[in-house]
Amino acid sequence: ETGVTQTPRHLVMGMTNKKSLKCEQHLGHNAMYWYKQSAKKPLELMFVYNFKEQTENNSVPSRFSPECPNSSHLFLHLHTLQPEDSALYLCASSPGVRAGGQETQYFGPGTRLLVL
Amino acid sequence: DQQVKQNSPSLSVQEGRISILNCDYTNSMFDYFLWYKKYPAEGPTFLISISSIKDKNEDGRFTVFLNKSAKHLSLHIVPSQPGDSAVYFCAASVNSGNQFYFGTGTSLTVIP
């Protein structure tokens, strides 16, 4: 499999559930990202991992918890979400700022999340 | 406060004609810009980029123009094809770093 993959593609969960989103990249990159895309809003950067270290956390509520066990895998653990968290969650990867060159990001297909 | 803006939510163009998608930004420190294309139910796909040291970058039917003084970039698609119908996002970063700021997207429809 090539590129960036995400599972599941669709997820419906209740506000008391715990679930996890998974992202895997097959590009040999060293940086991975979680974005949230809500309707009619720009992509919102949530978390950045660069060489497995979290380098950005853009004021994301603690009910979202990222995990990056290695440079190929990224998880987003979800706990007691709110209906307003319903959105498309996109994972991306890039070479990594220590790799030099331009940081073009490559996206996965996203997980469509609905919180009831 | 949105640092990257795409003020046209939608655009319709006849097949074979030129499509021009616009993007404005407010942060003069941005030095790397990208365009992404997104089909429904898919993630954004990288299309073309430009560094602030250039004012034009061309790749086949796609050309990106950068006007730093106006803090404006545009994507030209010539000739437009029905398969180009998608949502186009522009994005920008500072110091070629890995925090990107995205616009809200422009939905392009190419009419056969």
Interface residues (C-beta under 8 A of the other chain):
Chain A: V4 Q6 A31 Y33 K40 K41 P42 L43 L45 V48 N50 T55 E56 L90 C91 A92 S94 G96 V97 G101 Q102 E103 T104 Q105 Y106 F107 G108 P109 G110
Chain B: Q2 V4 Y32 L34 Y36 A41 E42 G43 P44 T45 F46 S49 S51 F89 A91 S93 S96 G97 N98 Q99 F100 Y101 F102 G103 T104 G105
